[in-house]
């Protein structure tokens, strides 16, 4: 009697285990979807400059990127595009110490743990400019970093905090006023 009851229970619960028929569509729509705060981030990463030409803005932007240690990898002034990157050490003592302590603690409990910490990072900057009127151009800067750990795995992080773009814009403004 008991096996028959369990069999009937399994048959009644089986349809509940079936995935939603539209699950694949829902997943496909979320992968690569725009972030909910994308417009806010774009606004923060964009500002207008009063300059004689878009070309002058691109020259100053290139110089600021180089002053910050970036190597210019792509430059298409005709289209108002610049891209650069810089390599930096990503090792943080606290992260390494924490991983080593965790490894030792787990080893004392008889558990093997393979510690992971960040080692290297590449910071990328992408700039676009666009003329918005006579003597005015709009500039957008976006930053991201690609962090590699001691196991060789990488992850990409967008750097969207307001201080990244606002500090960059301030350096450009300073450079533009000095060169006038």
Buried (B, 14 or more C-beta within 10 A) or exposed (E): EEEEEEEEEEEEEEEEEEEEEEEEEEEEEEEEEEEEEEEEBEEBBBBEBEBEEBBBBBBBBBBBBEEBEBEBEEBEEEEBBBBBBBEEEBBEEEBBEEBEEBBEEEEEEEEEEEBEBBBBBBBBBBBBBBBEEEEEBBBBBBBBBBBBBBEEEEEEEEBBEEEBBEEBBEBBBEBBEEEE
